[in-house]
Structure formats: C-alpha cells, structure tokens
Amino acid sequence: MTQDAQAGAAPRLTSLSHGGGCGCKIAPGVLSDLLSRFGPAMAHPQLMVGTETADDAAVYRLNDEQALIATTDFFMPIVDDPYDFGRIAATNALSDVYAMGGTPIMALAIVGMPVNVLPRETIAQILKGGQDVCAQAGIPVAGGHTIDSVEPIYGLAAMGLVHPSRVKRNADARAGDVLVLSKPLGVGVLSAALKKNHLDEAGYRAMIASTTRLNTPGPALAALSGVHAITDVTGFGLLGHALEMARGAGLTARLRVAGLPWLPQVQQLAREGYVTGASGRNWASYGASIRLGAGVDDVARALLTDPQTSGGLLVSCAPDAVDAVMATLAGQGFDGAAVVGEMAAGEPVVQVD
C-alpha cells in the first residue's frame, strides 16, 4: 500500500510537534541573550528598521516613494486540519507587513515536512491553505524552499511596500497615546484546549476565524496622522509586545484587564488550567518589567502572557484619533477591537490594573 493510500491513518498534526503556532517562539529572554552576543550590526543608510527595537519586520528604503518590507515567519502546527494550519501560518506571516503599515506584494513558502510520516495529500492541503490566503491578500506565492524535517513546519517569507513616511515602527508611541487592540485575545488557551481534546466546535470556529483574518487595516491605519506606532501581538503575548512598545518609546504602557477583549470560552478554559508552556516562559523572560495591580491574579497573568498566533494589531494613537482608528477597524470587519490602555511618561515597563 502506498503512503498516499494510508491517509486515513495519518497522525494528528499537533501530535508531531513539541509546540504549536507562535508558542514555538524562542522565549524573549533567551532570544535577547543570543542577540546580545553579536556586536552592533553594520550601519546602512537605507535600512529604516532593523533589529534595534525588536520590530515586526525589516524596512529598506528603495527611493523617496517606496520602502521594501521584508519578514519571515513559520511554525509547527497549532491545529490538526492541514488546510487550516496552512491558512493560519500564512495569515500570521503576512501580518508583519501590515503591522509596518505596508501592503504585501509577494511571498515565498518555507516548508519542512516529515515526508515519510505525513501523506502527500496532507502536505498538499497545508500548502493550499497558505496559497489561498496569499490569493486573498492579492499576492503570489512565487517560490520557496522545502526540506524533509522531523516536525512539520510551514510559513512564509513575505515582502511588501510602503511609503517611507508611513512606516509605523513599534517604537514611536507618544506619552498620552491611547492603545487600541484590533483582535480579541486567547488563541494560546484555545490551542491548549484543542490539543487536549477539550475544545468544542464553537470554540474551534472562533479560533480559526480570528487566526485566519488578515490584518489588512494596517495601511489605512498608517495613513491616519494620529497613529504613531503599530505592532502585532503574537508569540510573546500582549504583555511582551506592549513591553517592546514601551521600551522602544521610553514610556510606561498601562493596560486595563477589565477592558481587554477575549475570544469565547477563553477565560473559563484558563481557569480550568488550559494554558500553554509558552505563557510561563514569557513571564520568566520579562516578568521583572511588569507591574501587576493587586487585582491581577495568576489566571489573568497567564492570559496576559498567552502567546497569540496570528493576533491583532496593537495601535498607539493620539486620543483624538481613536474614533478614526475604531472606524477603520470596524469598516474592515474587526468588530472585536477595543481600547485597552494608554502610554504615559515613566520608566519603560507595563503597568497592569
């Protein structure tokens, strides 16, 4: 019997990976230590955004009208459905282009598959999911690279364009800015419940709807004069990415737990113990720079550090731009967007109340 004929006996995708989605990321503390072992990068006058502030993508000025955005993102399965896995991974990779205020123009596929374990049809469905998302974004998958690997890995190297004056870094927030989050939180919790067969169909649908929604409002948000900084919330959780924003700007980010939007079932599942190992690793890496209010318990802390695969955009904008930001998001179907905090003068930490 050929391998393709054995598709019905194929293992669960999530059983083949030691972590899933953006929960696969190297912990921020470990990553920081690794990068610190290198000397400063060679200065290049055309490089507008590099590694200095842990931003979402690199940006290279081509001319007075165009800058090239380049990014790569890939991970192991967060779900068992191969088509959904491909869609999630591609959506997540393209998010970095949108977060810089840009429009994607092309992608290359990054593929590592255990070819003697997974049926070819399963692998093909992963690739099709990614290709369909790229088609939705209006770009081609113009090539890529494949390897035979022990764990399944899929993602994209993505490129985009943006006007140099509209690049939105994660480091340009201003004191007094309001923080708006475009998507509800809790993807890591839902994925943990899924892996343990404790997520119902409604919960799964909510997770897929969120993780496959392209962050297309990015360019329109970047065009608003009152928007100062944008980042997307992914593997380091809301706290980790808010902290990057705070450190880049030299400000305090203040978050209000009561105002945070959650995907359905997330808070109850977290109380039942369905959290990822990445949540604890995230806290161990940056917890010293977080100030938790008296009412923030261990469950809330786990939710705040929950890794978000293909999460939303965190937007730092002037108070008088909030209505325009919310209208832009609502106009593109982001009905779960919410005001979640503000930026204030002070030490570069995150204060949670």
Phi and psi in degrees as a GROMACS rama.xvg file:
@    title "Ramachandran Plot"
@    xaxis  label "Phi"
@    yaxis  label "Psi"
@TYPE xy
-74.2238  163.301  THR-2
-61.6512  -41.6608  GLN-3
-59.7034  -30.9035  ASP-4
-74.0766  -13.9242  ALA-5
-97.677  18.9309  GLN-6
-56.3114  -32.62  ALA-7
-66.1153  -22.4217  GLY-8
-99.119  12.8213  ALA-9
-63.7655  142.916  ALA-10
-71.0881  158.186  PRO-11
-60.6683  136.401  ARG-12
-58.3742  -42.6465  LEU-13
-67.7613  -19.2285  THR-14
-76.3104  -13.2161  SER-15
-94.428  -2.72481  LEU-16
-124.754  143.882  SER-17
-81.3527  -11.6119  HIS-18
-153.882  166.658  GLY-19
-136.964  147.74  GLY-20
59.4146  -147.754  GLY-21
-71.9564  -7.43383  CYS-22
-67.8032  -10.7905  GLY-23
-77.1185  -13.3717  CYS-24
-57.7217  145.005  LYS-25
-62.4583  136.042  ILE-26
-54.4732  142.028  ALA-27
-57.5107  -35.0982  PRO-28
-65.4785  -41.8328  GLY-29
-66.4246  -43.2491  VAL-30
-61.418  -43.5518  LEU-31
-60.4687  -41.1116  SER-32
-64.3482  -42.2698  ASP-33
-61.7489  -45.9225  LEU-34
-68.5693  -29.2443  LEU-35
-69.3494  -15.2487  SER-36
-78.9938  -8.23755  ARG-37
-99.7986  154.177  PHE-38
-74.3093  174.557  GLY-39
-60.881  142.132  PRO-40
-67.2121  153.435  ALA-41
-62.5044  130.212  MET-42
-67.2031  140.558  ALA-43
-139.459  120.599  HIS-44
-62.4899  -24.5084  PRO-45
-89.7394  -10.045  GLN-46
-81.4194  107.626  LEU-47
-82.3876  -36.3102  MET-48
-137.006  123.241  VAL-49
-121.426  -132.168  GLY-50
-97.4532  1.38816  THR-51
-60.1877  -38.8774  GLU-52
-118.044  22.1695  THR-53
52.5611  45.5068  ALA-54
-76.3179  176.549  ASP-55
-77.1607  -26.935  ASP-56
-156.969  162.797  ALA-57
-85.4697  146.71  ALA-58
-131.706  128.396  VAL-59
-124.357  120.515  TYR-60
-71.2398  123.193  ARG-61
-90.1696  -41.4389  LEU-62
-162.814  -168.755  ASN-63
-70.2001  -15.6352  ASP-64
-112.213  -16.0033  GLU-65
-137.604  140.24  GLN-66
-128.985  141.554  ALA-67
-92.9314  129.648  LEU-68
-101.812  131.033  ILE-69
-132.339  134.358  ALA-70
-153.998  161.599  THR-71
-142.685  143.222  THR-72
-153.83  132.259  ASP-73
-155.068  156.114  PHE-74
-162.828  179.075  PHE-75
-90.4  166.266  MET-76
-60.3843  136.606  PRO-77
-104.159  -15.3862  ILE-78
-136.293  167.514  VAL-79
-91.4453  -25.0679  ASP-80
-71.866  118.6  ASP-81
-63.5934  -38.3479  PRO-82
-64.8735  -43.5063  TYR-83
-64.1917  -39.0688  ASP-84
-58.9627  -46.2023  PHE-85
-61.7262  -41.3011  GLY-86
-64.3299  -44.9304  ARG-87
-63.3648  -45.9711  ILE-88
-63.042  -40.9569  ALA-89
-69.4214  -42.5313  ALA-90
-59.7229  -43.323  THR-91
-62.5585  -41.9611  ASN-92
-66.3669  -41.7911  ALA-93
-70.1805  -21.3952  LEU-94
-58.0696  -35.0198  SER-95
-63.9837  -33.0221  ASP-96
-67.6292  -47.2314  VAL-97
-61.6217  -37.1583  TYR-98
-65.6449  -24.5298  ALA-99
-85.6406  -0.379269  MET-100
90.9773  11.8385  GLY-101
-103.857  175.042  GLY-102
-116.415  125.068  THR-103
-62.0252  147.015  PRO-104
-124.979  -21.3049  ILE-105
-169.142  154.575  MET-106
-140.413  153.87  ALA-107
-120.305  138.532  LEU-108
-83.7297  140.06  ALA-109
-114.49  115.385  ILE-110
-133.24  122.051  VAL-111
-129.209  119.86  GLY-112
-135.92  142.262  MET-113
-78.2998  86.7873  PRO-114
-67.0446  -18.7002  VAL-115
-92.7895  1.65739  ASN-116
-112.989  -42.5184  VAL-117
-96.0914  137.738  LEU-118
-62.0254  150.344  PRO-119
-61.4506  -34.136  ARG-120
-64.1376  -37.0828  GLU-121
-61.7805  -47.0976  THR-122
-62.5837  -41.354  ILE-123
-62.1494  -37.1792  ALA-124
-67.5056  -35.064  GLN-125
-60.8295  -48.2999  ILE-126
-63.9941  -37.6288  LEU-127
-65.9063  -39.0383  LYS-128
-59.4081  -44.924  GLY-129
-64.8993  -41.5828  GLY-130
-64.1171  -39.5037  GLN-131
-65.7841  -38.1014  ASP-132
-65.1327  -42.3346  VAL-133
-62.9881  -38.3231  CYS-134
-62.42  -40.107  ALA-135
-61.7845  -35.8822  GLN-136
-79.5036  -7.06443  ALA-137
82.0815  26.115  GLY-138
-130.046  157.295  ILE-139
-89.7737  151.932  PRO-140
-90.4134  101.958  VAL-141
-93.9031  6.60885  ALA-142
159.342  -158.908  GLY-143
156.965  -163.043  GLY-144
-148.212  140.962  HIS-145
-127.186  145.623  THR-146
-139.002  158.752  ILE-147
-89.0677  113.128  ASP-148
-125.989  163.269  SER-149
-69.796  -40.8979  VAL-150
-110.531  146.148  GLU-151
-71.1131  132.617  PRO-152
-135.371  135.049  ILE-153
-147.502  145.628  TYR-154
-179.909  -165.755  GLY-155
-136.263  149.341  LEU-156
-98.2468  121.47  ALA-157
-119.765  145.495  ALA-158
-126.664  148.091  MET-159
-149.348  174.327  GLY-160
-124.857  149.12  LEU-161
-153.315  149.09  VAL-162
-69.3743  136.331  HIS-163
-54.7727  -29.7269  PRO-164
-78.3013  -10.0503  SER-165
-110.775  9.58469  ARG-166
-63.7189  128.608  VAL-167
-112.594  104.44  LYS-168
-82.2045  166.921  ARG-169
-84.2941  -3.23836  ASN-170
-106.156  5.5895  ALA-171
-107.747  20.2971  ASP-172
-63.6539  154.772  ALA-173
-122.845  150.681  ARG-174
-58.657  134.358  ALA-175
94.9711  -11.0906  GLY-176
-63.5926  151.961  ASP-177
-99.6565  141.722  VAL-178
-100.89  126.728  LEU-179
-120.141  133.795  VAL-180
-112.288  130.102  LEU-181
-84.5971  -24.8544  SER-182
-125.814  148.953  LYS-183
-63.5806  158.343  PRO-184
-99.3765  164.986  LEU-185
119.955  12.1141  GLY-186
-61.1158  -40.8336  VAL-187
-62.4009  -40.7377  GLY-188
-63.1214  -45.9252  VAL-189
-62.7068  -38.8611  LEU-190
-67.851  -35.0331  SER-191
-64.8716  -41.1063  ALA-192
-66.9229  -38.3874  ALA-193
-61.998  -44.366  LEU-194
-63.3489  -26.6958  LYS-195
-101.138  18.1255  LYS-196
58.9441  36.9452  ASN-197
-121.777  16.8858  HIS-198
-110.484  124.353  LEU-199
-80.3643  176.083  ASP-200
-62.4375  -39.3428  GLU-201
-63.8657  -41.2452  ALA-202
-64.5366  -39.698  GLY-203
-65.2449  -43.8454  TYR-204
-60.942  -40.7912  ARG-205
-64.0879  -40.4288  ALA-206
-64.97  -44.3621  MET-207
-66.454  -41.1067  ILE-208
-60.6419  -39.0556  ALA-209
-73.1452  -46.7001  SER-210
-76.5689  -13.6719  THR-211
-107.056  9.36674  THR-212
-88.0184  113.946  ARG-213
-65.0927  140.284  LEU-214
-81.651  52.7273  ASN-215
-63.0375  -20.6423  THR-216
-66.6653  -9.46561  PRO-217
-47.9629  -54.9168  GLY-218
-61.2178  -39.7333  PRO-219
-67.0738  -37.1851  ALA-220
-65.8581  -40.8443  LEU-221
-63.5466  -24.9153  ALA-222
-79.438  -12.8117  ALA-223
-78.8212  128.462  LEU-224
-64.1659  -26.6546  SER-225
-85.2342  -4.2966  GLY-226
-87.9705  121.743  VAL-227
-105.153  -32.5558  HIS-228
-149.524  146.904  ALA-229
-140.938  141.84  ILE-230
-144.964  161.153  THR-231
-104.193  147.138  ASP-232
-94.1589  113.136  VAL-233
-131.034  -123.553  THR-234
-65.7506  -21.929  GLY-235
-89.1673  2.79025  PHE-236
77.1535  170.397  GLY-237
-59.0313  -42.1921  LEU-238
-61.7688  -45.2011  LEU-239
-63.9797  -42.2115  GLY-240
-78.2411  -31.4089  HIS-241
-65.9882  -35.5306  ALA-242
-66.7775  -39.9273  LEU-243
-59.5404  -40.0462  GLU-244
-65.2405  -41.9295  MET-245
-65.1796  -45.6289  ALA-246
-64.75  -41.0864  ARG-247
-63.3965  -37.2607  GLY-248
-91.9933  -11.831  ALA-249
68.6606  37.7519  GLY-250
-130.565  170.165  LEU-251
-95.364  129.864  THR-252
-95.7401  126.186  ALA-253
-109.954  124.196  ARG-254
-116.691  144.767  LEU-255
-114.82  115.236  ARG-256
-57.9612  -39.3031  VAL-257
-62.4092  -23.3141  ALA-258
-96.7234  1.92101  GLY-259
-78.3936  137.271  LEU-260
-87.1308  140.059  PRO-261
-125.385  144.892  TRP-262
-67.6814  155.979  LEU-263
-56.9249  139.457  PRO-264
77.714  -9.66611  GLN-265
-61.1539  -48.1853  VAL-266
-64.6003  -40.2237  GLN-267
-67.0193  -43.0441  GLN-268
-61.9965  -38.8767  LEU-269
-64.1255  -39.0336  ALA-270
-64.4578  -28.076  ARG-271
-84.057  -0.324264  GLU-272
98.4353  8.39509  GLY-273
-87.138  82.2981  TYR-274
-128.707  160.659  VAL-275
-92.7681  157.212  THR-276
-63.5124  -28.3165  GLY-277
-63.8375  -29.5128  ALA-278
-60.427  -46.3683  SER-279
-66.1025  -39.5176  GLY-280
-64.8719  -38.2484  ARG-281
-60.6192  -47.4531  ASN-282
-62.6859  -40.6027  TRP-283
-62.4059  -30.33  ALA-284
-78.6289  -39.7071  SER-285
-129.283  7.92232  TYR-286
-58.1395  -28.1738  GLY-287
-65.4083  -17.9403  ALA-288
-103.903  14.9712  SER-289
-113.377  134.865  ILE-290
-112.301  107.628  ARG-291
-94.3595  131.641  LEU-292
-69.8138  165.68  GLY-293
-60.7288  -27.4599  ALA-294
-89.9259  3.72773  GLY-295
-93.6107  106.055  VAL-296
-89.4816  -176.294  ASP-297
-64.1751  -34.6994  ASP-298
-65.9194  -45.2484  VAL-299
-61.6489  -39.1573  ALA-300
-63.4837  -41.5982  ARG-301
-63.3031  -37.0272  ALA-302
-69.8474  -37.4461  LEU-303
-70.2906  -25.7831  LEU-304
-99.0905  1.6712  THR-305
-58.825  125.108  ASP-306
-68.0071  130.709  PRO-307
-104.24  111.334  GLN-308
-82.2822  125.133  THR-309
53.7579  50.367  SER-310
-78.6636  -170.668  GLY-311
-88.3781  179.638  GLY-312
-90.4807  134.367  LEU-313
-102.462  116.319  LEU-314
-112.249  128.908  VAL-315
-106.909  115.633  SER-316
-139.163  159.473  CYS-317
-62.9724  148.863  ALA-318
-54.4533  -36.287  PRO-319
-78.1007  -0.564958  ASP-320
-102.587  -3.84159  ALA-321
-59.7773  -44.6077  VAL-322
-61.4902  -40.5174  ASP-323
-68.1286  -37.9594  ALA-324
-62.9637  -47.6874  VAL-325
-64.5246  -38.4084  MET-326
-66.9784  -39.1102  ALA-327
-62.682  -43.3883  THR-328
-66.9376  -45.8115  LEU-329
-62.8812  -35.778  ALA-330
-65.1984  -20.0797  GLY-331
-109.989  20.2073  GLN-332
88.3424  10.6936  GLY-333
-91.6384  71.8483  PHE-334
-74.9283  -14.3614  ASP-335
-90.4374  7.24089  GLY-336
-64.7137  150.054  ALA-337
-153.377  150.722  ALA-338
-76.9573  125.017  VAL-339
-120.331  -4.93527  VAL-340
167.804  -157.827  GLY-341
-156.699  165.921  GLU-342
-103.722  138.73  MET-343
-139.877  157.123  ALA-344
-61.6133  142.381  ALA-345
147.755  -176.177  GLY-346
-66.9161  153.392  GLU-347
-75.9373  78.8866  PRO-348
-134.761  175.674  VAL-349
-112.866  123.859  VAL-350
-101.442  125.639  GLN-351
-116.975  125.319  VAL-352
